Amino acid sequence: MTHPVRRGRSGLPSALSELEDLRSRVDQLMHTAFPGGSLLQFGGAEPWAPLADVEDAEDAYLVELELPGVDKDRITVEVAEGELDVHGEVQEKEHTGTVRRQTRHVGQFDYRMTLPPNADTEHISADLTNGVLTVRVPKTEKGKARRIEIGG
């Protein structure tokens, strides 16, 4: 499963962040080289992860996923145990002619992201506009970073 690349203040040591980045790049390379699946899989295609941006805004985390042509009824957004899970399916378009090249993903997709401790999981909202699913995860006061003055 592809996980988002974490940059900046993720709380992870630098080496772990770099390993996650490397894993994400290898996953993308494998999906590009073997669009119907991977070398290890001989059945149906494994789920793929849509392209996504994660923005750390002042009052919320905004997760934007590219899902062009996907109907909102084919998308499920769930949160459980501190993890955001967006999954669904992109239906293959019916073609009348011969397909010479196909590079767009079709089939099941799955995007997972571990939420920070200050995520308000009770008030998450999602909106699909122009092929971009925006999931808004509000922040709580608990867990917010604050500066500590040094005395002495």
VOTORDREN-932654 format. One record per atom (N, C-alpha, C): atom name; residue in three letters; x negated, y, z negated. Coordinates in nm, 4 decimals. Atoms other than C-alpha are relative to their C-alpha. Example, Ala and Ser with C-alpha at 12.3 -4.5 7.8 and 13.67 -1.06 7.14 Angstrom:
<pts>
["N", "Ala", [-0.0890, -0.1190, 0.0000]]
["CA", "Ala", [-1.2300, -0.4500, -0.7800]]
["C", "Ala", [-0.0900, 0.1200, 0.0000]]
["N", "Ser", [0.0820, -0.1190, 0.0060]]
["CA", "Ser", [-1.3670, -0.1060, -0.7140]]
["C", "Ser", [0.0770, 0.1090, -0.0730]]
</pts>
This chain:
<pts>
["N", "Met", [-0.0837, -0.1169, 0.0000]]
["CA", "Met", [0.0000, 0.0000, 0.0000]]
["C", "Met", [-0.0884, 0.1236, 0.0000]]
["N", "Thr", [0.0776, -0.1229, -0.0056]]
["CA", "Thr", [-0.1339, 0.3432, 0.0851]]
["C", "Thr", [0.0460, 0.0925, -0.1109]]
["N", "His", [-0.0290, -0.0961, 0.1055]]
["CA", "His", [-0.1538, 0.5922, -0.1977]]
["C", "His", [-0.0509, 0.1360, 0.0447]]
["N", "Pro", [0.0457, -0.1325, -0.0406]]
["CA", "Pro", [-0.1901, 0.9686, -0.1631]]
["C", "Pro", [-0.1418, 0.0262, -0.0451]]
["N", "Val", [0.1353, -0.0395, 0.0363]]
["CA", "Val", [-0.5354, 1.1170, -0.1686]]
["C", "Val", [0.0103, 0.1046, -0.1089]]
["N", "Arg", [-0.0025, -0.0960, 0.1100]]
["CA", "Arg", [-0.5952, 1.2988, -0.4949]]
["C", "Arg", [-0.1196, 0.0913, 0.0114]]
["N", "Arg", [0.1078, -0.0989, -0.0059]]
["CA", "Arg", [-0.7973, 1.6166, -0.4855]]
["C", "Arg", [0.0170, 0.0947, -0.1174]]
["N", "Gly", [-0.0073, -0.1008, 0.1054]]
["CA", "Gly", [-0.8825, 1.8726, -0.7484]]
["C", "Gly", [0.0096, -0.0625, -0.1370]]
["N", "Arg", [-0.0115, 0.0438, 0.1386]]
["CA", "Arg", [-0.7753, 1.8188, -1.1093]]
["C", "Arg", [0.0936, -0.1194, -0.0119]]
["N", "Ser", [-0.0859, 0.1175, 0.0091]]
["CA", "Ser", [-0.6381, 1.4673, -1.0895]]
["C", "Ser", [-0.0158, -0.0703, -0.1330]]
["N", "Gly", [0.0238, 0.0679, 0.1256]]
["CA", "Gly", [-0.7797, 1.3619, -1.4225]]
["C", "Gly", [-0.0840, -0.1251, 0.0180]]
["N", "Leu", [0.0822, 0.1177, -0.0260]]
["CA", "Leu", [-0.9703, 1.0792, -1.2568]]
["C", "Leu", [-0.1451, 0.0409, 0.0154]]
["N", "Pro", [0.1409, -0.0293, -0.0269]]
["CA", "Pro", [-1.3475, 1.0617, -1.2533]]
["C", "Pro", [-0.0222, 0.0121, 0.1497]]
["N", "Ser", [0.0293, -0.0276, -0.1399]]
["CA", "Ser", [-1.4994, 1.1764, -0.9245]]
["C", "Ser", [-0.0153, -0.1275, 0.0818]]
["N", "Ala", [0.0229, 0.1246, -0.0750]]
["CA", "Ala", [-1.6058, 0.8244, -0.8214]]
["C", "Ala", [0.1316, -0.0694, 0.0316]]
["N", "Leu", [-0.1289, 0.0632, -0.0261]]
["CA", "Leu", [-1.2503, 0.6903, -0.8567]]
["C", "Leu", [0.0781, 0.0753, 0.1066]]
["N", "Ser", [-0.0677, -0.0802, -0.1023]]
["CA", "Ser", [-1.1101, 0.9767, -0.6516]]
["C", "Ser", [-0.0581, -0.0288, 0.1376]]
["N", "Glu", [0.0647, 0.0291, -0.1272]]
["CA", "Glu", [-1.3659, 0.9066, -0.3797]]
["C", "Glu", [0.0371, -0.1394, 0.0494]]
["N", "Leu", [-0.0407, 0.1347, -0.0401]]
["CA", "Leu", [-1.2766, 0.5354, -0.3819]]
["C", "Leu", [0.1429, -0.0015, 0.0536]]
["N", "Glu", [-0.1368, -0.0080, -0.0486]]
["CA", "Glu", [-0.9065, 0.6157, -0.3432]]
["C", "Glu", [0.0047, 0.0652, 0.1379]]
["N", "Asp", [0.0084, -0.0663, -0.1295]]
["CA", "Asp", [-0.9909, 0.8511, -0.0553]]
["C", "Asp", [-0.0492, -0.0983, 0.1069]]
["N", "Leu", [0.0539, 0.0989, -0.0935]]
["CA", "Leu", [-1.1964, 0.5769, 0.1124]]
["C", "Leu", [0.1045, -0.1063, 0.0329]]
["N", "Arg", [-0.1044, 0.1000, -0.0242]]
["CA", "Arg", [-0.9157, 0.3227, 0.0676]]
["C", "Arg", [0.1079, 0.0539, 0.0923]]
["N", "Ser", [-0.1019, -0.0619, -0.0840]]
["CA", "Ser", [-0.6657, 0.5628, 0.2221]]
["C", "Ser", [-0.0464, 0.0090, 0.1452]]
["N", "Arg", [0.0537, -0.0112, -0.1363]]
["CA", "Arg", [-0.8912, 0.6217, 0.5233]]
["C", "Arg", [-0.0087, -0.1362, 0.0682]]
["N", "Val", [0.0077, 0.1351, -0.0572]]
["CA", "Val", [-0.9484, 0.2474, 0.5751]]
["C", "Val", [0.1400, -0.0491, 0.0359]]
["N", "Asp", [-0.1383, 0.0381, -0.0311]]
["CA", "Asp", [-0.5716, 0.1860, 0.5555]]
["C", "Asp", [0.0475, 0.0666, 0.1282]]
["N", "Gln", [-0.0417, -0.0714, -0.1209]]
["CA", "Gln", [-0.5108, 0.4541, 0.8186]]
["C", "Gln", [-0.0690, -0.0571, 0.1225]]
["N", "Leu", [0.0733, 0.0590, -0.1108]]
["CA", "Leu", [-0.7810, 0.3051, 1.0405]]
["C", "Leu", [0.0590, -0.1356, 0.0386]]
["N", "Met", [-0.0577, 0.1320, -0.0267]]
["CA", "Met", [-0.6331, -0.0454, 1.0083]]
["C", "Met", [0.1361, 0.0129, 0.0679]]
["N", "His", [-0.1319, -0.0184, -0.0604]]
["CA", "His", [-0.2835, 0.0807, 1.0913]]
["C", "His", [-0.0108, 0.0527, 0.1420]]
["N", "Thr", [0.0213, -0.0506, -0.1348]]
["CA", "Thr", [-0.4187, 0.2632, 1.3972]]
["C", "Thr", [-0.0507, -0.1114, 0.0918]]
["N", "Ala", [0.0590, 0.1067, -0.0806]]
["CA", "Ala", [-0.6213, -0.0345, 1.5189]]
["C", "Ala", [0.0963, -0.1169, 0.0198]]
["N", "Phe", [-0.0932, 0.1128, -0.0056]]
["CA", "Phe", [-0.3494, -0.2926, 1.4448]]
["C", "Phe", [0.1397, 0.0493, -0.0355]]
["N", "Pro", [-0.1272, -0.0645, 0.0327]]
["CA", "Pro", [-0.0145, -0.1073, 1.4708]]
["C", "Pro", [0.1114, -0.0962, -0.0407]]
["N", "Gly", [-0.1060, 0.0940, 0.0350]]
["CA", "Gly", [0.1990, -0.4221, 1.4370]]
["C", "Gly", [-0.0229, -0.0698, -0.1313]]
["N", "Gly", [0.0335, 0.0688, 0.1241]]
["CA", "Gly", [0.0343, -0.5375, 1.1154]]
["C", "Gly", [-0.1487, 0.0087, -0.0214]]
["N", "Ser", [0.1433, -0.0016, 0.0250]]
["CA", "Ser", [-0.3143, -0.6233, 1.0001]]
["C", "Ser", [-0.0591, -0.1356, 0.0333]]
["N", "Leu", [0.0672, 0.1266, -0.0259]]
["CA", "Leu", [-0.5698, -0.8979, 1.0489]]
["C", "Leu", [0.0446, -0.1092, -0.0966]]
["N", "Leu", [-0.0354, 0.0969, 0.1020]]
["CA", "Leu", [-0.4505, -1.0656, 0.7298]]
["C", "Leu", [0.1455, -0.0425, 0.0058]]
["N", "Gln", [-0.1424, 0.0241, -0.0006]]
["CA", "Gln", [-0.0866, -1.0750, 0.8261]]
["C", "Gln", [0.0432, -0.0513, 0.1364]]
["N", "Phe", [-0.0427, 0.0578, -0.1260]]
["CA", "Phe", [0.0766, -1.2914, 1.0884]]
["C", "Phe", [0.1516, 0.0007, 0.0150]]
["N", "Gly", [-0.1452, -0.0087, -0.0076]]
["CA", "Gly", [0.4458, -1.2426, 1.0087]]
["C", "Gly", [0.0396, 0.1344, 0.0566]]
["N", "Gly", [-0.0422, -0.1327, -0.0437]]
["CA", "Gly", [0.6305, -0.9128, 1.0468]]
["C", "Gly", [-0.1001, 0.1051, -0.0427]]
["N", "Ala", [0.0917, -0.1099, 0.0334]]
["CA", "Ala", [0.4615, -0.5753, 1.0150]]
["C", "Ala", [0.0148, 0.0372, -0.1466]]
["N", "Glu", [-0.0058, -0.0430, 0.1391]]
["CA", "Glu", [0.3714, -0.4611, 0.6659]]
["C", "Glu", [0.0470, 0.1440, -0.0053]]
["N", "Pro", [-0.0435, -0.1395, 0.0117]]
["CA", "Pro", [0.5206, -0.1369, 0.5350]]
["C", "Pro", [-0.1175, 0.0954, 0.0157]]
["N", "Trp", [0.1006, -0.1037, -0.0199]]
["CA", "Trp", [0.3304, 0.1771, 0.6271]]
["C", "Trp", [0.0417, 0.1206, -0.0822]]
["N", "Ala", [-0.0278, -0.1206, 0.0781]]
["CA", "Ala", [0.3057, 0.5091, 0.4444]]
["C", "Ala", [0.0044, 0.1203, 0.0934]]
["N", "Pro", [-0.0059, -0.1205, -0.0832]]
["CA", "Pro", [0.4220, 0.8307, 0.6130]]
["C", "Pro", [-0.1035, 0.1028, -0.0439]]
["N", "Leu", [0.0913, -0.1091, 0.0336]]
["CA", "Leu", [0.1920, 1.1330, 0.6265]]
["C", "Leu", [0.0677, 0.0891, -0.1040]]
["N", "Ala", [-0.0590, -0.0779, 0.1082]]
["CA", "Ala", [0.2395, 1.3485, 0.3180]]
["C", "Ala", [-0.0964, 0.1058, -0.0511]]
["N", "Asp", [0.0737, -0.1046, 0.0700]]
["CA", "Asp", [0.1265, 1.6666, 0.1463]]
["C", "Asp", [0.0560, 0.0072, -0.1416]]
["N", "Val", [-0.0426, -0.0181, 0.1384]]
["CA", "Val", [0.1383, 1.7088, -0.2320]]
["C", "Val", [-0.0526, 0.1347, -0.0461]]
["N", "Glu", [0.0370, -0.1349, 0.0429]]
["CA", "Glu", [0.1402, 2.0658, -0.3592]]
["C", "Glu", [0.0271, 0.0153, -0.1492]]
["N", "Asp", [-0.0135, -0.0277, 0.1424]]
["CA", "Asp", [0.0841, 2.1609, -0.7208]]
["C", "Asp", [0.0375, 0.1470, -0.0138]]
["N", "Ala", [-0.0491, -0.1368, 0.0140]]
["CA", "Ala", [0.3006, 2.4738, -0.7494]]
["C", "Ala", [0.0062, 0.0349, -0.1490]]
["N", "Glu", [0.0013, -0.0449, 0.1388]]
["CA", "Glu", [0.3400, 2.6784, -1.0674]]
["C", "Glu", [0.0999, -0.0758, -0.0872]]
["N", "Asp", [-0.1038, 0.0619, 0.0824]]
["CA", "Asp", [0.6647, 2.5165, -1.1853]]
["C", "Asp", [0.0377, -0.1416, 0.0425]]
["N", "Ala", [-0.0375, 0.1331, -0.0481]]
["CA", "Ala", [0.6790, 2.1902, -0.9862]]
["C", "Ala", [-0.1070, -0.0583, 0.0910]]
["N", "Tyr", [0.0807, 0.0671, -0.1010]]
["CA", "Tyr", [0.4992, 1.9337, -0.7737]]
["C", "Tyr", [0.0909, -0.0198, 0.1200]]
["N", "Leu", [-0.0780, 0.0146, -0.1216]]
["CA", "Leu", [0.6201, 1.9358, -0.4139]]
["C", "Leu", [-0.0662, -0.1059, 0.0875]]
["N", "Val", [0.0488, 0.1074, -0.0849]]
["CA", "Val", [0.5798, 1.6188, -0.2088]]
["C", "Val", [0.0769, 0.0093, 0.1314]]
["N", "Glu", [-0.0619, -0.0114, -0.1318]]
["CA", "Glu", [0.6458, 1.6654, 0.1645]]
["C", "Glu", [-0.0454, -0.1167, 0.0856]]
["N", "Leu", [0.0290, 0.1175, -0.0815]]
["CA", "Leu", [0.6670, 1.3522, 0.3800]]
["C", "Leu", [0.0551, 0.0198, 0.1401]]
["N", "Glu", [-0.0430, -0.0107, -0.1393]]
["CA", "Glu", [0.6850, 1.3496, 0.7599]]
["C", "Glu", [0.0824, -0.1231, 0.0377]]
["N", "Leu", [-0.0900, 0.1084, -0.0387]]
["CA", "Leu", [0.9861, 1.1400, 0.8645]]
["C", "Leu", [0.0886, 0.0444, 0.1161]]
["N", "Pro", [-0.0800, -0.0488, -0.1121]]
["CA", "Pro", [1.0945, 1.2666, 1.2084]]
["C", "Pro", [0.0958, -0.1070, 0.0519]]
["N", "Gly", [-0.1000, 0.0894, -0.0571]]
["CA", "Gly", [1.4133, 1.1118, 1.3415]]
["C", "Gly", [0.0613, -0.0989, -0.0973]]
["N", "Val", [-0.0535, 0.0933, 0.0985]]
["CA", "Val", [1.4939, 0.9293, 1.0168]]
["C", "Val", [0.1231, 0.0621, -0.0657]]
["N", "Asp", [-0.1232, -0.0449, 0.0634]]
["CA", "Asp", [1.8501, 0.9614, 0.8860]]
["C", "Asp", [-0.0141, -0.0136, -0.1518]]
["N", "Lys", [0.0140, 0.0026, 0.1458]]
["CA", "Lys", [1.8777, 1.0392, 0.5142]]
["C", "Lys", [0.0611, -0.1255, -0.0616]]
["N", "Asp", [-0.0594, 0.1236, 0.0504]]
["CA", "Asp", [2.0919, 0.7253, 0.4701]]
["C", "Asp", [-0.0980, -0.1175, 0.0053]]
["N", "Arg", [0.1005, 0.1062, -0.0119]]
["CA", "Arg", [1.7828, 0.5168, 0.5586]]
["C", "Arg", [-0.1206, 0.0244, -0.0919]]
["N", "Ile", [0.1088, -0.0347, 0.0920]]
["CA", "Ile", [1.5660, 0.6752, 0.2842]]
["C", "Ile", [0.0478, -0.0169, -0.1434]]
["N", "Thr", [-0.0296, 0.0133, 0.1421]]
["CA", "Thr", [1.5589, 0.5854, -0.0848]]
["C", "Thr", [-0.1146, 0.0634, -0.0784]]
["N", "Val", [0.0975, -0.0637, 0.0879]]
["CA", "Val", [1.3827, 0.8004, -0.3452]]
["C", "Val", [0.0295, -0.0492, -0.1408]]
["N", "Glu", [-0.0167, 0.0531, 0.1347]]
["CA", "Glu", [1.3271, 0.6373, -0.6841]]
["C", "Glu", [-0.1160, 0.0437, -0.0871]]
["N", "Val", [0.1066, -0.0274, 0.0959]]
["CA", "Val", [1.1295, 0.7125, -0.9976]]
["C", "Val", [0.0172, -0.0971, -0.1158]]
["N", "Ala", [-0.0026, 0.0937, 0.1116]]
["CA", "Ala", [1.0397, 0.4568, -1.2613]]
["C", "Ala", [-0.1402, -0.0108, -0.0579]]
["N", "Glu", [0.1259, 0.0180, 0.0714]]
["CA", "Glu", [0.7658, 0.4287, -1.5228]]
["C", "Glu", [-0.1112, 0.0919, 0.0506]]
["N", "Gly", [0.1000, -0.0991, -0.0402]]
["CA", "Gly", [0.5890, 0.7457, -1.4071]]
["C", "Gly", [-0.0469, -0.0111, 0.1428]]
["N", "Glu", [0.0394, 0.0145, -0.1400]]
["CA", "Glu", [0.5783, 0.6504, -1.0390]]
["C", "Glu", [0.1157, 0.0398, 0.0918]]
["N", "Leu", [-0.0968, -0.0404, -0.1019]]
["CA", "Leu", [0.7584, 0.8125, -0.7457]]
["C", "Leu", [-0.0117, -0.0974, 0.1155]]
["N", "Asp", [-0.0009, 0.0969, -0.1094]]
["CA", "Asp", [0.8594, 0.5650, -0.4742]]
["C", "Asp", [0.1017, 0.0452, 0.1043]]
["N", "Val", [-0.0877, -0.0367, -0.1114]]
["CA", "Val", [1.0008, 0.6701, -0.1371]]
["C", "Val", [-0.0135, -0.1119, 0.1026]]
["N", "His", [0.0062, 0.1060, -0.0997]]
["CA", "His", [1.0928, 0.3885, 0.0974]]
["C", "His", [0.1233, 0.0049, 0.0889]]
["N", "Gly", [-0.1088, 0.0029, -0.0959]]
["CA", "Gly", [1.3126, 0.3245, 0.3953]]
["C", "Gly", [-0.0436, -0.0685, 0.1273]]
["N", "Glu", [0.0296, 0.0652, -0.1269]]
["CA", "Glu", [1.3077, 0.2261, 0.7575]]
["C", "Glu", [0.0181, 0.0966, 0.1162]]
["N", "Val", [-0.0102, -0.0738, -0.1249]]
["CA", "Val", [1.2434, 0.3896, 1.0928]]
["C", "Val", [0.0426, -0.1012, 0.1055]]
["N", "Gln", [-0.0513, 0.0904, -0.1030]]
["CA", "Gln", [1.4530, 0.2209, 1.3598]]
["C", "Gln", [-0.0731, 0.0238, 0.1313]]
["N", "Glu", [0.0639, -0.0133, -0.1305]]
["CA", "Glu", [1.2856, 0.1506, 1.6922]]
["C", "Glu", [0.1038, 0.0502, 0.0995]]
["N", "Lys", [-0.0876, -0.0605, -0.0998]]
["CA", "Lys", [1.4375, 0.3588, 1.9689]]
["C", "Lys", [0.0192, -0.0986, 0.1148]]
["N", "Glu", [-0.0270, 0.0875, -0.1137]]
["CA", "Glu", [1.6054, 0.1665, 2.2473]]
["C", "Glu", [-0.0503, 0.0687, 0.1267]]
["N", "His", [0.0596, -0.0557, -0.1207]]
["CA", "His", [1.4135, 0.2201, 2.5713]]
["C", "His", [0.0668, -0.0595, 0.1233]]
["N", "Thr", [-0.0592, 0.0489, -0.1245]]
["CA", "Thr", [1.5603, 0.1962, 2.9199]]
["C", "Thr", [-0.1070, -0.0365, 0.1017]]
["N", "Gly", [0.1107, 0.0292, -0.0912]]
["CA", "Gly", [1.2259, 0.1884, 3.0990]]
["C", "Gly", [-0.1064, -0.0834, -0.0690]]
["N", "Thr", [0.1126, 0.0740, 0.0553]]
["CA", "Thr", [0.8949, 0.0160, 3.0408]]
["C", "Thr", [-0.0820, 0.0915, -0.0901]]
["N", "Val", [0.0798, -0.0782, 0.0939]]
["CA", "Val", [0.7053, 0.1409, 2.7360]]
["C", "Val", [-0.1474, -0.0236, 0.0334]]
["N", "Arg", [0.1414, 0.0103, -0.0371]]
["CA", "Arg", [0.3471, 0.2117, 2.8452]]
["C", "Arg", [-0.0921, 0.0205, -0.1199]]
["N", "Arg", [0.0795, -0.0264, 0.1200]]
["CA", "Arg", [0.2217, 0.3364, 2.5110]]
["C", "Arg", [0.0936, 0.0332, -0.1144]]
["N", "Gln", [-0.0814, -0.0295, 0.1178]]
["CA", "Gln", [0.3709, 0.3400, 2.1639]]
["C", "Gln", [-0.0921, 0.0175, -0.1189]]
["N", "Thr", [0.0872, -0.0281, 0.1136]]
["CA", "Thr", [0.1874, 0.5078, 1.8769]]
["C", "Thr", [0.0766, 0.0418, -0.1244]]
["N", "Arg", [-0.0784, -0.0379, 0.1174]]
["CA", "Arg", [0.4716, 0.6111, 1.6481]]
["C", "Arg", [0.0336, -0.1244, -0.0811]]
["N", "His", [-0.0336, 0.1103, 0.0890]]
["CA", "His", [0.5387, 0.3930, 1.3460]]
["C", "His", [0.1484, -0.0301, 0.0045]]
["N", "Val", [-0.1383, 0.0450, 0.0151]]
["CA", "Val", [0.8592, 0.1915, 1.3309]]
["C", "Val", [0.0017, -0.1074, -0.1080]]
["N", "Gly", [-0.0140, 0.1022, 0.1032]]
["CA", "Gly", [0.9911, -0.0457, 1.0659]]
["C", "Gly", [0.0009, 0.0598, -0.1392]]
["N", "Gln", [-0.0051, -0.0390, 0.1407]]
["CA", "Gln", [0.9717, -0.0320, 0.6871]]
["C", "Gln", [-0.1157, 0.0933, -0.0355]]
["N", "Phe", [0.1063, -0.0853, 0.0537]]
["CA", "Phe", [0.7788, 0.2490, 0.5181]]
["C", "Phe", [0.0127, 0.0052, -0.1510]]
["N", "Asp", [0.0025, -0.0069, 0.1453]]
["CA", "Asp", [0.6768, 0.2898, 0.1557]]
["C", "Asp", [-0.1082, 0.0985, -0.0422]]
["N", "Tyr", [0.0937, -0.0999, 0.0514]]
["CA", "Tyr", [0.5129, 0.5885, -0.0149]]
["C", "Tyr", [0.0119, -0.0009, -0.1512]]
["N", "Arg", [0.0007, 0.0011, 0.1460]]
["CA", "Arg", [0.4128, 0.5662, -0.3801]]
["C", "Arg", [-0.1006, 0.1010, -0.0525]]
["N", "Met", [0.0873, -0.0994, 0.0615]]
["CA", "Met", [0.2618, 0.8260, -0.6063]]
["C", "Met", [0.0180, -0.0061, -0.1506]]
["N", "Thr", [-0.0044, -0.0055, 0.1451]]
["CA", "Thr", [0.1736, 0.8192, -0.9742]]
["C", "Thr", [0.0204, 0.1451, -0.0415]]
["N", "Leu", [-0.0319, -0.1358, 0.0431]]
["CA", "Leu", [0.3266, 1.1232, -1.1410]]
["C", "Leu", [-0.0835, 0.0388, -0.1218]]
["N", "Pro", [0.0761, -0.0476, 0.1163]]
["CA", "Pro", [0.1294, 1.3381, -1.3889]]
["C", "Pro", [0.0867, -0.0047, -0.1263]]
["N", "Pro", [-0.0754, 0.0079, 0.1260]]
["CA", "Pro", [0.2287, 1.3291, -1.7586]]
["C", "Pro", [0.1007, 0.1129, -0.0199]]
["N", "Asn", [-0.0926, -0.1124, 0.0205]]
["CA", "Asn", [0.3994, 1.6700, -1.7366]]
["C", "Asn", [0.1113, 0.0051, 0.1044]]
["N", "Ala", [-0.1084, 0.0036, -0.0986]]
["CA", "Ala", [0.6429, 1.5615, -1.4617]]
["C", "Ala", [0.1336, -0.0227, -0.0696]]
["N", "Asp", [-0.1353, 0.0124, 0.0548]]
["CA", "Asp", [1.0105, 1.6067, -1.5505]]
["C", "Asp", [0.0781, -0.0962, 0.0893]]
["N", "Thr", [-0.0612, 0.1018, -0.0867]]
["CA", "Thr", [1.1460, 1.2809, -1.4063]]
["C", "Thr", [0.1526, 0.0011, -0.0036]]
["N", "Glu", [-0.1464, -0.0075, 0.0092]]
["CA", "Glu", [1.5038, 1.3623, -1.5124]]
["C", "Glu", [0.0607, 0.1005, 0.0991]]
["N", "His", [-0.0536, -0.1065, -0.0848]]
["CA", "His", [1.5369, 1.6596, -1.2735]]
["C", "His", [-0.0640, 0.0039, 0.1388]]
["N", "Ile", [0.0596, 0.0075, -0.1335]]
["CA", "Ile", [1.3743, 1.5425, -0.9477]]
["C", "Ile", [0.1094, 0.0179, 0.1049]]
["N", "Ser", [-0.0959, -0.0187, -0.1095]]
["CA", "Ser", [1.5479, 1.6549, -0.6273]]
["C", "Ser", [-0.0707, -0.0280, 0.1323]]
["N", "Ala", [0.0558, 0.0302, -0.1318]]
["CA", "Ala", [1.5008, 1.5637, -0.2614]]
["C", "Ala", [0.0881, 0.0632, 0.1071]]
["N", "Asp", [-0.0713, -0.0658, -0.1093]]
["CA", "Asp", [1.5947, 1.7406, 0.0626]]
["C", "Asp", [-0.0673, -0.0384, 0.1314]]
["N", "Leu", [0.0516, 0.0358, -0.1322]]
["CA", "Leu", [1.5540, 1.6292, 0.4248]]
["C", "Leu", [0.0409, 0.1078, 0.0991]]
["N", "Thr", [-0.0250, -0.1071, -0.0954]]
["CA", "Thr", [1.5206, 1.9172, 0.6729]]
["C", "Thr", [-0.1025, -0.0079, 0.1125]]
["N", "Asn", [0.0859, 0.0012, -0.1191]]
["CA", "Asn", [1.3811, 1.9069, 1.0280]]
["C", "Asn", [-0.1056, -0.1106, -0.0031]]
["N", "Gly", [0.0918, 0.1137, 0.0003]]
["CA", "Gly", [1.2222, 1.5647, 0.9772]]
["C", "Gly", [-0.1025, 0.0008, -0.1111]]
["N", "Val", [0.0923, -0.0047, 0.1138]]
["CA", "Val", [1.0416, 1.6607, 0.6558]]
["C", "Val", [0.0817, -0.0206, -0.1277]]
["N", "Leu", [-0.0627, 0.0263, 0.1285]]
["CA", "Leu", [1.1515, 1.5071, 0.3263]]
["C", "Leu", [-0.0812, 0.0713, -0.1070]]
["N", "Thr", [0.0668, -0.0724, 0.1073]]
["CA", "Thr", [1.0689, 1.7416, 0.0381]]
["C", "Thr", [0.0556, -0.0496, -0.1325]]
["N", "Val", [-0.0383, 0.0462, 0.1328]]
["CA", "Val", [1.0748, 1.5878, -0.3091]]
["C", "Val", [-0.0598, 0.0993, -0.0987]]
["N", "Arg", [0.0430, -0.1002, 0.0989]]
["CA", "Arg", [1.0585, 1.8471, -0.5886]]
["C", "Arg", [0.0025, -0.0638, -0.1380]]
["N", "Val", [0.0144, 0.0571, 0.1336]]
["CA", "Val", [0.9301, 1.7211, -0.9224]]
["C", "Val", [-0.0340, 0.1145, -0.0955]]
["N", "Pro", [0.0275, -0.1108, 0.0915]]
["CA", "Pro", [0.9668, 1.9939, -1.1890]]
["C", "Pro", [-0.1020, -0.0390, -0.1067]]
["N", "Lys", [0.0956, 0.0209, 0.1089]]
["CA", "Lys", [0.7010, 2.0348, -1.4571]]
["C", "Lys", [0.0687, 0.0304, -0.1320]]
["N", "Thr", [-0.0484, -0.0295, 0.1346]]
["CA", "Thr", [0.7745, 2.0255, -1.8272]]
["C", "Thr", [-0.1073, 0.0811, -0.0724]]
["N", "Glu", [0.0976, -0.0739, 0.0798]]
["CA", "Glu", [0.6068, 2.2406, -2.0907]]
["C", "Glu", [-0.0989, -0.0973, -0.0634]]
["N", "Lys", [0.0865, 0.1020, 0.0595]]
["CA", "Lys", [0.4698, 1.9220, -2.2492]]
["C", "Lys", [-0.1048, -0.0434, 0.1021]]
["N", "Gly", [0.1059, 0.0441, -0.0900]]
["CA", "Gly", [0.1372, 1.8355, -2.0969]]
["C", "Gly", [-0.0582, 0.1101, 0.0875]]
["N", "Lys", [0.0541, -0.1101, -0.0796]]
["CA", "Lys", [0.0803, 2.1775, -1.9388]]
["C", "Lys", [-0.1363, 0.0424, -0.0538]]
["N", "Ala", [0.1338, -0.0435, 0.0412]]
["CA", "Ala", [-0.2794, 2.2920, -1.9448]]
["C", "Ala", [0.0086, 0.1394, -0.0615]]
["N", "Arg", [0.0080, -0.1328, 0.0611]]
["CA", "Arg", [-0.3536, 2.5845, -2.1731]]
["C", "Arg", [-0.1406, 0.0222, -0.0490]]
["N", "Arg", [0.1361, -0.0341, 0.0400]]
["CA", "Arg", [-0.6701, 2.7644, -2.2653]]
["C", "Arg", [-0.0090, 0.0103, -0.1515]]
["N", "Ile", [0.0235, -0.0036, 0.1438]]
["CA", "Ile", [-0.8091, 2.7223, -2.6136]]
["C", "Ile", [-0.1143, 0.0970, -0.0286]]
["N", "Glu", [0.1026, -0.0954, 0.0368]]
["CA", "Glu", [-0.9996, 3.0137, -2.7636]]
["C", "Glu", [-0.0979, -0.0652, -0.0966]]
["N", "Ile", [0.1051, 0.0545, 0.0856]]
["CA", "Ile", [-1.3279, 2.9262, -2.9295]]
["C", "Ile", [-0.0313, 0.1020, -0.1092]]
["N", "Gly", [0.0289, -0.0895, 0.1126]]
["CA", "Gly", [-1.3780, 3.0738, -3.2737]]
["C", "Gly", [-0.1426, -0.0141, -0.0475]]
["N", "Gly", [0.1322, 0.0123, 0.0611]]
["CA", "Gly", [-1.6918, 3.1325, -3.4713]]
["C", "Gly", [-0.0841, 0.1101, 0.0338]]
</pts>
